[in-house]
């Protein structure tokens, strides 16, 4: 007895004398929250910068969509092996290694800026007095654009897109062990009481991480892309110019530093740590040393791969599980496309700057979606919903989401009048000016018509005045402009920016309502598969997300956007990014795809109600409540 007392006193005194943060699961949760925030910040920042990268390197929206989804390739290949290895490896070190690989990938994403020449936008204005390259000079021979073709043909420019794809691939590979290993490690060593709290913290960080990425993008893209190469006086564009390109690369450097710092602590966490005590002290750390990190099975990798198809088929043959996963795939495909291109939609549709558009998505839509996820879980817990109740909640949420999404098709702007472009016209009053074919320096005439350049507007003179150290430019004697015959630099815009507020309010409401279905749908999956297949079912679910939603979603949306382009940019005879879109077609097709995915999700959730009712009907007893009893027996927690 005395020996036991001494042993207990020594055990009780040890943590006070030799407290080690790397033996604390709370410290691990703190570190893992920061790491997930850093990793998702890179993902969100990539999506916030996609339209800027597109403009900088002349990519189509389809290519941008491929780039945005390419990080899923490495993730899909390796996720099966992660589900096998589980607790067989030193999980903290694998997490740290994945974070360091993501750090390297983030640096690689910024590399194209440093290997490329300066951004050479079309019709670059020379303030040395030589304005002939963009004004109308009748009677002269055709003049080539003042663009240089050396940048397009240089090896450094040709390697940009492959370098970005490689960075995305490594980013996806680095992210593979972070969340699965982190969740399993916490579940193994957190107390039964605290484990849900810790996992809830990680889920919240997972939800708000992309929002931080968009907000970071909004801040970074306010700087000019080559601010590190040019003095402030040589930067002549502003954010409202259609040719403006922000410092898209800067955020990747910041995120890389953040990832490096958050990866370091994982090198010091042990493979196994003492189990966290419950508040009542019923569980003590010595018990944990006998309990390894999860039930380690001595199956070989070959046996696992052989059994994989059978387990997968057994899981996918569960009707409710399959329908819920397909519903989530529809919603995930919707989310992947909107997250990639919604900022671009706001920018083009309502004539807003890229930083402002990113702030709208990161500061409004994503936080409301997070709030919806939390409230959906709260409703699930408050009313203790069964599988049947969860399916009804999901169905109602998606039905309301469809009703709130349909009016978005009607809130938008018509395409502004663009000479010779929209509406299409063969007449050209500037034909005598012999304007460069590739010229793109938009000006807005005093009559409200937009022209591709002052030359296309037939302007003969330019006046520059300095007001409060700011240069005010005005083009005069423009033969193609009716009325006063003058034009101002920049786009005329769609003219309905006042509709942005109701559009964002309705979009935020749609995001809020749709996210109510996330927590109930996850619980439906966990309650409709056998207990031994739960972990595998979640793994298959995430794999289907990536194969059927996260990979094709951005590509599909990008391809749809490209079909609405009415004027492609050209540089050195090659097609670059789109200059102008048919805004009505852009809105109808882009949001139409969103509504189609919502309808797909709604149909799947409706079918789950039908399946659950048919399953319960033969066993339903006359007594009230017998249905619930049978359902809970069929869907054990």
C-alpha positions as CSV (number, residue, x, y, z in Angstrom):
1,X,0.0,0.0,0.0
2,X,2.8,2.4,0.9
3,X,4.5,1.6,-2.3
4,X,1.4,2.4,-4.2
5,X,0.9,5.7,-2.4
6,X,4.5,6.7,-3.2
7,X,4.0,5.7,-6.8
8,X,0.8,7.8,-7.0
9,X,2.4,10.8,-5.4
10,X,5.3,10.6,-7.8
11,X,3.0,10.4,-10.7
12,X,1.0,13.3,-9.5
13,X,4.0,15.4,-9.0
14,X,5.8,14.7,-12.2
15,X,3.6,16.9,-14.5
16,X,4.1,19.8,-12.2
17,X,7.9,19.5,-12.2
18,X,8.5,18.3,-15.7
19,X,5.6,19.6,-17.8
20,X,6.3,19.1,-21.5
21,X,4.0,20.9,-24.0
22,X,4.7,18.2,-26.6
23,X,3.1,15.6,-24.3
24,X,-0.1,17.7,-24.2
25,X,-3.0,17.0,-26.6
26,X,-4.2,20.5,-26.0
27,X,-1.0,21.9,-27.4
28,X,-1.3,19.5,-30.3
29,X,-4.8,20.8,-31.1
30,X,-3.5,24.4,-30.9
31,X,-0.6,23.6,-33.3
32,X,-2.9,21.6,-35.6
33,X,-5.4,24.4,-35.8
34,X,-2.7,26.8,-36.9
35,X,-1.3,24.3,-39.5
36,X,-4.8,23.7,-41.0
37,X,-5.3,27.4,-41.1
38,X,-2.0,27.9,-43.0
39,X,-2.7,25.0,-45.4
40,X,-6.3,26.2,-46.2
41,X,-5.1,29.8,-46.5
42,X,-2.9,28.7,-49.4
43,X,-5.9,26.9,-51.0
44,X,-8.2,29.9,-50.5
45,X,-5.6,32.4,-51.7
46,X,-5.0,30.3,-54.9
47,X,-8.7,30.6,-55.7
48,X,-8.8,34.4,-54.9
49,X,-5.8,34.9,-57.3
50,X,-6.9,32.7,-60.1
51,X,-8.4,35.4,-62.3
52,X,-5.3,37.6,-61.8
53,X,-3.0,34.7,-62.8
54,X,-5.3,34.2,-65.8
55,X,-4.8,37.8,-66.9
56,X,-1.1,37.9,-66.2
57,X,-0.2,34.9,-68.2
58,X,-3.0,34.9,-70.8
59,X,-4.9,31.8,-69.7
60,X,-8.4,30.8,-70.6
61,X,-10.9,30.1,-67.8
62,X,-10.8,26.4,-68.6
63,X,-7.0,26.4,-68.1
64,X,-7.6,28.3,-64.8
65,X,-10.1,25.7,-63.7
66,X,-7.6,22.9,-64.5
67,X,-5.0,24.7,-62.4
68,X,-7.4,25.2,-59.5
69,X,-8.3,21.5,-59.4
70,X,-4.9,20.0,-60.0
71,X,-4.0,19.8,-56.4
72,X,-6.6,17.0,-56.1
73,X,-4.6,14.7,-58.3
74,X,-1.9,13.9,-55.8
75,X,-4.5,13.8,-53.0
76,X,-6.5,11.2,-54.8
77,X,-3.6,8.9,-55.5
78,X,-2.3,8.9,-51.9
79,X,-5.5,9.1,-49.8
80,X,-6.0,5.3,-50.0
81,X,-2.5,4.6,-48.6
82,X,-3.1,7.1,-45.7
83,X,-6.3,5.2,-44.8
84,X,-4.2,2.0,-44.6
85,X,-1.2,3.2,-42.7
86,X,-3.2,5.1,-40.1
87,X,-1.4,4.6,-36.8
88,X,1.3,2.4,-38.2
89,X,3.6,5.4,-38.7
90,X,4.9,8.3,-36.7
91,X,1.9,10.5,-37.4
92,X,3.2,13.9,-36.1
93,X,6.3,13.6,-38.2
94,X,4.3,12.7,-41.3
95,X,2.1,15.7,-40.7
96,X,5.2,17.9,-40.3
97,X,6.7,16.4,-43.5
98,X,3.5,17.1,-45.4
99,X,3.4,20.7,-44.2
100,X,7.0,21.2,-45.3
101,X,6.2,19.8,-48.7
102,X,3.2,22.2,-48.9
103,X,5.6,25.0,-47.9
104,X,7.8,24.1,-50.8
105,X,4.8,24.0,-53.1
106,X,3.7,27.4,-52.0
107,X,7.2,28.8,-52.8
108,X,7.0,27.1,-56.2
109,X,3.6,28.7,-56.9
110,X,5.3,32.1,-56.5
111,X,8.3,31.2,-58.6
112,X,6.9,32.2,-62.1
113,X,6.9,35.8,-61.0
114,X,10.7,35.7,-60.5
115,X,11.6,33.9,-63.7
116,X,9.3,36.0,-65.9
117,X,9.9,39.4,-67.4
118,X,8.0,42.5,-66.3
119,X,4.3,42.5,-67.0
120,X,4.0,44.1,-70.5
121,X,0.4,45.1,-70.9
122,X,-1.0,45.9,-74.3
123,X,-0.7,49.5,-75.5
124,X,1.6,50.5,-72.7
125,X,1.6,54.3,-72.6
126,X,4.9,56.1,-72.9
127,X,5.0,59.4,-70.9
128,X,8.0,60.6,-72.8
129,X,5.8,62.4,-75.3
130,X,5.5,59.6,-77.8
131,X,1.8,58.9,-77.9
132,X,1.6,57.9,-81.5
133,X,1.3,54.2,-80.6
134,X,-2.2,54.7,-79.3
135,X,-3.7,57.8,-81.0
136,X,-5.4,58.1,-84.4
137,X,-2.9,59.2,-87.1
138,X,-4.7,59.2,-90.5
139,X,-2.7,58.5,-93.6
140,X,0.0,56.4,-91.9
141,X,0.8,52.8,-92.7
142,X,-0.5,50.0,-90.4
143,X,1.4,50.0,-87.2
144,X,2.2,46.9,-85.2
145,X,1.3,46.9,-81.6
146,X,4.1,48.1,-79.3
147,X,4.1,44.7,-77.6
148,X,7.2,42.7,-77.7
149,X,6.9,39.0,-78.7
150,X,10.1,38.1,-76.8
151,X,8.3,37.5,-73.5
152,X,5.7,35.1,-75.1
153,X,8.3,33.1,-76.9
154,X,10.9,33.0,-74.1
155,X,11.6,29.7,-72.3
156,X,10.7,31.3,-68.9
157,X,7.2,32.2,-70.1
158,X,6.7,28.8,-71.6
159,X,7.5,27.1,-68.3
160,X,5.1,29.2,-66.2
161,X,2.0,27.0,-66.5
162,X,3.8,23.6,-65.9
163,X,5.5,25.2,-62.9
164,X,2.1,26.3,-61.5
165,X,0.6,22.8,-62.1
166,X,3.6,21.2,-60.4
167,X,3.2,23.5,-57.4
168,X,-0.5,22.6,-57.1
169,X,0.3,18.9,-57.4
170,X,2.8,19.1,-54.5
171,X,0.4,21.1,-52.5
172,X,-2.2,18.4,-52.8
173,X,0.3,15.7,-51.9
174,X,1.5,17.7,-48.9
175,X,-2.0,18.1,-47.6
176,X,-2.8,14.3,-47.6
177,X,-1.5,13.4,-44.1
178,X,-2.5,16.7,-42.4
179,X,-6.2,16.3,-41.7
180,X,-6.6,12.4,-41.4
181,X,-3.5,11.9,-39.2
182,X,-4.3,14.9,-37.1
183,X,-7.9,13.9,-36.4
184,X,-7.0,10.3,-35.6
185,X,-4.1,11.4,-33.3
186,X,-6.5,13.7,-31.4
187,X,-9.2,11.1,-31.1
188,X,-6.7,8.5,-29.8
189,X,-5.2,10.7,-27.0
190,X,-7.9,13.2,-26.1
191,X,-10.3,12.2,-23.3
192,X,-13.8,11.0,-24.3
193,X,-15.3,14.2,-23.0
194,X,-12.9,16.6,-24.8
195,X,-12.5,14.9,-28.1
196,X,-15.7,16.3,-29.7
197,X,-14.7,19.8,-28.6
198,X,-11.2,19.5,-30.1
199,X,-12.6,18.1,-33.4
200,X,-15.2,20.9,-33.4
201,X,-12.4,23.4,-33.2
202,X,-10.6,21.8,-36.2
203,X,-13.9,21.8,-38.2
204,X,-14.4,25.5,-37.5
205,X,-10.8,26.3,-38.6
206,X,-11.3,24.1,-41.7
207,X,-14.4,26.2,-42.5
208,X,-12.9,29.7,-41.9
209,X,-9.5,28.9,-43.5
210,X,-10.5,29.6,-47.1
211,X,-12.1,32.9,-45.9
212,X,-8.7,34.0,-44.6
213,X,-7.3,33.1,-48.0
214,X,-9.7,35.4,-49.8
215,X,-9.2,38.2,-47.4
216,X,-5.4,37.9,-47.8
217,X,-5.9,37.9,-51.6
218,X,-8.0,41.1,-51.3
219,X,-5.1,42.8,-49.5
220,X,-2.2,41.5,-51.6
221,X,-3.8,42.2,-55.0
222,X,-4.0,45.9,-54.1
223,X,-0.3,46.0,-54.9
224,X,0.9,46.1,-58.5
225,X,2.4,42.8,-59.7
226,X,5.8,44.3,-60.4
227,X,6.0,46.7,-57.4
228,X,9.3,44.9,-56.5
229,X,10.8,45.7,-60.0
230,X,9.5,49.2,-60.6
231,X,9.6,52.5,-58.8
232,X,6.2,53.8,-57.7
233,X,6.4,56.6,-60.3
234,X,6.7,54.1,-63.2
235,X,3.4,52.3,-62.3
236,X,0.8,53.9,-64.4
237,X,-2.2,51.5,-64.0
238,X,-4.7,51.6,-61.2
239,X,-7.0,48.9,-59.8
240,X,-10.0,50.0,-61.9
241,X,-8.1,49.5,-65.2
242,X,-9.0,46.3,-67.0
243,X,-5.3,45.5,-67.5
244,X,-4.5,45.8,-63.8
245,X,-2.6,42.8,-62.4
246,X,-2.1,42.6,-58.6
247,X,0.8,41.0,-56.7
248,X,-0.7,37.5,-56.9
249,X,2.7,36.0,-55.9
250,X,3.1,37.9,-52.6
251,X,0.5,35.9,-50.7
252,X,2.2,32.6,-51.6
253,X,5.4,33.8,-50.0
254,X,3.6,34.8,-46.8
255,X,1.7,31.5,-46.7
256,X,5.0,29.6,-47.2
257,X,6.5,31.2,-44.2
258,X,3.4,30.5,-42.2
259,X,3.5,26.8,-43.2
260,X,7.2,26.5,-42.3
261,X,6.7,27.9,-38.8
262,X,3.6,25.7,-38.1
263,X,5.4,22.6,-39.4
264,X,8.3,22.8,-36.9
265,X,6.5,21.7,-33.7
266,X,5.5,18.4,-35.3
267,X,9.1,17.2,-35.3
268,X,9.0,17.2,-31.5
269,X,5.6,15.5,-30.7
270,X,6.0,11.8,-29.7
271,X,4.6,8.9,-31.7
272,X,2.5,8.1,-28.7
273,X,1.6,10.4,-25.9
274,X,-0.2,9.9,-22.5
275,X,-4.0,9.7,-22.7
276,X,-5.6,12.9,-21.5
277,X,-7.4,12.5,-18.2
278,X,-11.2,13.0,-17.9
279,X,-12.3,15.7,-15.5
280,X,-13.3,13.1,-13.0
281,X,-9.9,11.4,-13.1
282,X,-11.3,8.1,-14.1
283,X,-8.8,7.7,-16.8
284,X,-5.1,8.0,-16.1
285,X,-2.0,8.2,-18.2
286,X,-0.5,4.8,-17.3
287,X,-3.5,3.1,-19.0
288,X,-2.6,4.8,-22.3
289,X,0.8,3.3,-22.5
290,X,-0.8,-0.1,-22.8
291,X,-3.2,1.3,-25.5
292,X,-1.5,2.0,-28.8
293,X,-2.5,4.8,-31.1
294,X,-5.6,3.0,-32.4
295,X,-6.2,-0.7,-33.0
296,X,-3.1,-1.7,-35.1
297,X,-3.9,-4.5,-37.4
298,X,-1.1,-6.7,-38.7
299,X,-2.5,-6.8,-42.2
300,X,-0.1,-6.4,-45.0
301,X,-0.4,-3.7,-47.6
302,X,-1.1,-6.3,-50.2
303,X,-3.9,-7.8,-48.2
304,X,-5.4,-4.3,-47.7
305,X,-5.3,-3.6,-51.5
306,X,-6.9,-7.0,-52.2
307,X,-9.7,-6.3,-49.7
308,X,-10.2,-2.7,-50.8
309,X,-12.6,-3.5,-53.7
310,X,-14.8,-5.8,-51.6
311,X,-15.1,-3.3,-48.8
312,X,-15.8,-0.5,-51.3
313,X,-18.6,-2.4,-53.0
314,X,-20.2,-3.4,-49.7
315,X,-20.2,0.3,-48.6
316,X,-21.5,1.6,-51.9
317,X,-24.3,-0.9,-51.9
318,X,-25.8,0.8,-48.9
319,X,-28.6,2.9,-50.6
320,X,-28.9,5.7,-48.1
321,X,-25.1,6.1,-47.9
322,X,-24.8,6.2,-51.7
323,X,-27.6,8.7,-52.1
324,X,-26.2,11.0,-49.4
325,X,-22.7,10.9,-50.9
326,X,-24.1,11.7,-54.4
327,X,-26.0,14.6,-52.9
328,X,-22.9,15.9,-51.2
329,X,-21.0,15.4,-54.5
330,X,-23.4,17.7,-56.2
331,X,-23.1,20.4,-53.5
332,X,-19.3,20.0,-53.4
333,X,-19.1,20.4,-57.2
334,X,-21.2,23.6,-56.9
335,X,-18.9,24.9,-54.1
336,X,-15.7,24.1,-56.0
337,X,-16.8,26.1,-59.0
338,X,-18.2,29.0,-57.1
339,X,-15.2,29.3,-54.8
340,X,-12.9,29.4,-57.9
341,X,-14.8,31.8,-60.1
342,X,-17.4,33.7,-58.0
343,X,-15.0,36.6,-57.4
344,X,-14.5,36.9,-61.1
345,X,-18.2,36.9,-61.7
346,X,-18.7,39.7,-59.2
347,X,-15.8,41.6,-60.8
348,X,-17.2,41.4,-64.4
349,X,-20.9,41.5,-63.7
350,X,-20.9,44.6,-61.4
351,X,-17.6,46.3,-62.6
352,X,-15.7,45.9,-59.3
353,X,-12.0,45.6,-58.6
354,X,-10.5,42.2,-58.0
355,X,-9.6,43.0,-54.3
356,X,-13.1,44.2,-53.6
357,X,-14.6,41.1,-55.2
358,X,-12.4,38.8,-53.1
359,X,-13.4,40.7,-49.9
360,X,-17.1,40.1,-50.7
361,X,-16.6,36.3,-51.0
362,X,-14.2,36.0,-48.1
363,X,-16.0,38.4,-45.8
364,X,-19.6,37.7,-46.6
365,X,-20.4,34.3,-48.3
366,X,-17.9,32.0,-46.5
367,X,-18.7,33.3,-42.9
368,X,-22.4,32.9,-43.5
369,X,-21.8,29.3,-44.7
370,X,-19.8,28.6,-41.6
371,X,-22.6,29.9,-39.4
372,X,-25.0,27.7,-41.3
373,X,-22.9,24.6,-40.6
374,X,-22.8,25.4,-36.9
375,X,-26.6,26.0,-36.7
376,X,-27.3,22.8,-38.7
377,X,-25.3,20.8,-36.1
378,X,-27.1,22.7,-33.3
379,X,-30.5,21.8,-34.7
380,X,-29.4,18.2,-35.1
381,X,-28.4,18.0,-31.4
382,X,-31.3,20.1,-30.0
383,X,-34.0,17.9,-31.5
384,X,-31.9,14.7,-31.4
385,X,-32.8,13.9,-35.0
386,X,-32.8,10.4,-36.3
387,X,-31.6,9.4,-39.8
388,X,-35.1,10.1,-41.1
389,X,-35.3,13.5,-39.4
390,X,-31.8,14.4,-40.8
391,X,-32.8,13.5,-44.3
392,X,-35.9,15.7,-44.0
393,X,-33.8,18.6,-42.6
394,X,-31.4,18.3,-45.6
395,X,-34.2,18.1,-48.1
396,X,-35.9,21.2,-46.7
397,X,-32.6,23.1,-46.6
398,X,-31.7,22.4,-50.2
399,X,-35.3,23.1,-51.3
400,X,-35.1,26.5,-49.7
401,X,-31.7,27.0,-51.2
402,X,-33.1,26.4,-54.7
403,X,-35.8,29.0,-54.1
404,X,-33.2,31.5,-53.0
405,X,-30.8,30.7,-55.8
406,X,-33.2,31.1,-58.7
407,X,-33.7,34.9,-58.3
408,X,-29.9,35.3,-58.7
409,X,-30.4,34.5,-62.4
410,X,-32.4,37.7,-62.7
411,X,-30.1,40.0,-60.8
412,X,-27.3,41.2,-63.1
413,X,-26.2,43.7,-65.6
414,X,-26.4,43.9,-69.4
415,X,-23.2,44.1,-71.4
416,X,-22.0,47.6,-72.0
417,X,-21.9,49.0,-75.6
418,X,-18.4,48.2,-77.0
419,X,-17.7,49.6,-80.5
420,X,-17.5,46.7,-83.1
421,X,-17.7,44.1,-80.3
422,X,-21.1,44.4,-78.7
423,X,-23.5,44.6,-80.4
424,X,-21.4,43.2,-83.3
425,X,-20.9,45.6,-86.2
426,X,-18.9,45.6,-89.4
427,X,-18.7,49.3,-89.7
428,X,-15.5,51.0,-88.3
429,X,-15.2,54.7,-88.3
430,X,-11.5,54.4,-87.2
431,X,-10.4,52.3,-90.2
432,X,-8.4,55.3,-91.5
433,X,-6.4,55.4,-88.2
434,X,-4.7,52.0,-88.9
435,X,-4.9,50.9,-85.3
436,X,-2.8,48.0,-84.1
437,X,-4.9,44.8,-84.1
438,X,-3.8,43.8,-80.6
439,X,-4.3,47.2,-79.0
440,X,-6.2,47.0,-75.7
441,X,-6.3,50.2,-73.7
442,X,-10.1,50.7,-73.1
443,X,-11.5,54.2,-73.1
444,X,-15.1,55.3,-72.4
445,X,-16.5,57.9,-74.8
446,X,-18.6,60.8,-73.6
447,X,-21.6,59.1,-75.3
448,X,-21.3,56.0,-73.1
449,X,-19.8,53.8,-75.8
450,X,-16.6,51.9,-74.9
451,X,-13.7,51.5,-77.3
452,X,-10.7,49.2,-77.3
453,X,-8.2,52.0,-77.3
454,X,-8.1,55.8,-78.0
455,X,-7.0,54.9,-81.5
456,X,-10.2,52.8,-82.1
457,X,-12.2,55.8,-80.8
458,X,-10.5,58.0,-83.5
459,X,-9.0,60.3,-80.9
460,X,-6.3,62.7,-82.2
461,X,-5.0,64.4,-79.1
462,X,-4.5,63.7,-75.4
463,X,-4.6,66.2,-72.6
464,X,-2.9,65.6,-69.2
465,X,-3.5,67.7,-66.2
466,X,-2.1,67.3,-62.7
467,X,-4.5,67.7,-59.8
468,X,-3.4,66.9,-56.3
469,X,-0.3,65.1,-57.7
470,X,-2.6,62.9,-59.8
471,X,-2.5,62.7,-63.5
472,X,-5.9,63.3,-65.2
473,X,-6.0,62.1,-68.8
474,X,-8.6,63.2,-71.4
475,X,-8.7,62.3,-75.1
476,X,-10.1,64.9,-77.5
477,X,-11.3,65.2,-81.1
478,X,-12.4,61.6,-81.1
479,X,-14.2,61.1,-84.5
480,X,-16.0,58.0,-83.4
481,X,-17.5,59.6,-80.3
482,X,-20.7,61.5,-80.7
483,X,-21.4,64.7,-78.8
484,X,-18.4,66.4,-77.3
485,X,-16.1,63.9,-79.0
486,X,-14.0,63.2,-75.9
487,X,-13.1,60.0,-74.0
488,X,-11.8,59.0,-70.6
489,X,-9.4,56.2,-69.8
490,X,-11.0,53.0,-68.5
491,X,-14.1,51.0,-69.0
492,X,-17.6,52.5,-69.0
493,X,-18.7,49.6,-66.8
494,X,-22.0,47.7,-66.8
495,X,-23.8,50.6,-65.1
496,X,-25.6,48.6,-62.4
497,X,-23.2,48.4,-59.5
498,X,-26.2,49.3,-57.3
499,X,-27.4,45.7,-57.7
500,X,-24.3,44.3,-56.0
501,X,-25.8,44.7,-52.5
502,X,-29.0,42.7,-53.2
503,X,-27.1,40.1,-55.1
504,X,-24.6,39.5,-52.3
505,X,-27.4,39.5,-49.7
506,X,-29.2,36.8,-51.7
507,X,-25.9,34.8,-52.4
508,X,-25.1,34.9,-48.7
509,X,-28.6,33.7,-47.8
510,X,-28.2,30.9,-50.3
511,X,-24.8,29.9,-48.8
512,X,-26.3,30.1,-45.3
513,X,-29.3,27.8,-46.1
514,X,-27.3,25.3,-48.1
515,X,-24.7,24.8,-45.4
516,X,-27.5,23.6,-43.0
517,X,-27.3,20.2,-44.7
518,X,-23.6,19.6,-44.0
519,X,-23.7,18.2,-40.5
520,X,-26.9,16.2,-40.8
521,X,-25.7,14.6,-44.0
522,X,-22.4,13.6,-42.3
523,X,-24.4,12.0,-39.5
524,X,-26.6,10.1,-42.0
525,X,-23.4,8.6,-43.4
526,X,-22.0,7.5,-40.0
527,X,-25.4,6.0,-39.0
528,X,-26.2,4.0,-42.1
529,X,-23.0,2.0,-42.5
530,X,-21.8,-0.8,-40.2
531,X,-19.5,0.3,-37.3
532,X,-16.4,-1.4,-38.7
533,X,-16.8,0.4,-42.0
534,X,-17.3,3.9,-40.7
535,X,-13.7,5.1,-41.2
536,X,-13.5,3.5,-44.6
537,X,-16.9,5.0,-45.6
538,X,-15.6,8.5,-44.8
539,X,-12.5,7.8,-46.8
540,X,-14.5,6.7,-49.8
541,X,-16.7,9.7,-49.4
542,X,-13.8,12.1,-49.6
543,X,-12.3,10.2,-52.5
544,X,-15.6,10.5,-54.5
545,X,-15.6,14.2,-53.6
546,X,-12.3,14.7,-55.2
547,X,-12.9,12.5,-58.3
548,X,-16.5,13.6,-59.0
549,X,-16.6,17.2,-57.7
550,X,-13.4,19.0,-56.7
551,X,-11.5,17.9,-59.9
552,X,-14.1,18.4,-62.6
553,X,-16.1,21.2,-60.9
554,X,-13.7,24.1,-61.6
555,X,-12.9,22.8,-65.1
556,X,-16.7,22.6,-66.0
557,X,-17.3,26.1,-64.7
558,X,-14.3,27.5,-66.5
559,X,-15.4,25.9,-69.8
560,X,-18.9,27.4,-69.4
561,X,-17.4,30.8,-68.7
562,X,-15.2,30.6,-71.8
563,X,-18.3,30.1,-74.0
564,X,-19.6,33.5,-73.0
565,X,-16.4,35.4,-74.2
566,X,-17.1,37.9,-77.0
567,X,-13.5,39.2,-77.4
568,X,-10.4,37.2,-76.7
569,X,-7.1,39.1,-76.2
570,X,-4.3,38.5,-78.6
571,X,-0.6,38.9,-78.1
572,X,2.0,38.2,-80.8
573,X,-0.7,36.4,-82.9
574,X,-1.6,34.0,-80.0
575,X,-4.9,34.0,-78.1
576,X,-4.7,35.1,-74.4
577,X,-7.3,35.7,-71.8
578,X,-10.8,37.0,-72.4
579,X,-11.2,40.8,-72.5
580,X,-15.0,41.0,-72.6
581,X,-17.9,38.7,-71.8
582,X,-21.5,38.7,-72.7
583,X,-22.7,39.5,-69.2
584,X,-26.2,38.1,-69.7
585,X,-24.9,34.8,-71.0
586,X,-22.2,34.7,-68.3
587,X,-24.8,35.2,-65.5
588,X,-27.3,32.7,-67.0
589,X,-24.9,29.9,-67.7
590,X,-22.6,30.3,-64.7
591,X,-25.5,30.5,-62.2
592,X,-27.5,28.0,-64.2
593,X,-24.9,25.4,-63.5
594,X,-25.2,26.2,-59.8
595,X,-28.9,25.7,-59.9
596,X,-28.5,22.4,-61.7
597,X,-26.2,21.1,-59.0
598,X,-28.7,22.3,-56.3
599,X,-31.5,20.3,-58.1
600,X,-29.2,17.2,-58.3
601,X,-28.6,17.4,-54.5
602,X,-32.3,18.0,-53.8
603,X,-33.3,14.9,-55.9
604,X,-30.8,12.7,-54.0
605,X,-32.0,13.8,-50.6
606,X,-35.7,13.3,-51.7
607,X,-34.7,9.7,-52.7
608,X,-33.2,9.1,-49.2
609,X,-36.6,9.9,-47.7
610,X,-38.3,7.4,-50.0
611,X,-35.7,4.7,-49.3
612,X,-36.0,5.1,-45.5
613,X,-39.8,5.0,-45.6
614,X,-39.8,1.8,-47.7
615,X,-37.2,0.2,-45.4
616,X,-39.3,1.0,-42.3
617,X,-42.8,0.2,-43.7
618,X,-42.7,-3.7,-43.6
619,X,-41.5,-3.6,-39.9
620,X,-43.8,-0.8,-38.8
621,X,-45.8,-1.8,-35.8
622,X,-49.3,-0.4,-35.0
623,X,-48.0,1.3,-31.9
624,X,-46.8,4.9,-32.2
625,X,-43.0,5.2,-32.2
626,X,-42.3,1.7,-33.5
627,X,-40.9,3.3,-36.7
628,X,-38.3,5.1,-34.8
629,X,-37.3,2.0,-32.9
630,X,-36.8,0.0,-36.1
631,X,-34.9,2.9,-37.7
632,X,-32.5,3.2,-34.8
633,X,-31.9,-0.5,-34.9
634,X,-31.0,-0.4,-38.6
635,X,-28.8,2.6,-38.3
636,X,-26.7,2.2,-35.1
637,X,-24.4,4.9,-34.0
